[in-house]
Amino acid sequence: MTRKWDHEVIKTAIRELHRSGESLCYTNVDQNHRALLQAAVRYFGTWEAAVNATGLNYDSCRKYRKPEPEMDVDMPRRRRHNRNRPRSLFD
């Protein structure tokens, strides 16, 4: 049976998964609810955007955290070398 997807059907399905206690992490949904995942990506652009559209915070169910960029203002930036330019002794 083919399921008709739209924004509201997708958000309802995500809320039902959440209420049932199932993990909303991408890997779990990809393994167990691939049709939902594909529809969510088609309609919302990303799985994260679909989960956030339901009012849930995707960061709380994310398995791997995105690393925070570290800013060290005291460290000088490294200079990139151009592969086509010969290196000098002072680079």
C-alpha positions, 0 to 999 in steps of 0.5 A: 500500500502506498502512503500519501505524504504531506507536511502534516502526515510527516509531522504526525508520524514523527510525533507518534515515534517520539511518543512511543519512545523510539529514537529519532536519530537519523540512523534509527529512522533510516533503518526502521522507517525509511519511507518516513525519512525519505518523505521528510527529506523530500518535503522539509529538506533534511531530517533535522528540519522535519523533526524541528518542524514538529516542535521537538528539538533535534539536538536533544536526540542527536547521537553525535554532537556537532563540534563547536568551533574553537576560536583562539584569537592568540594563535596566528592563522596558518598560511596555505601553500600553493602547490604550483609555487615552489616552497622557499626556505622561509615558508 
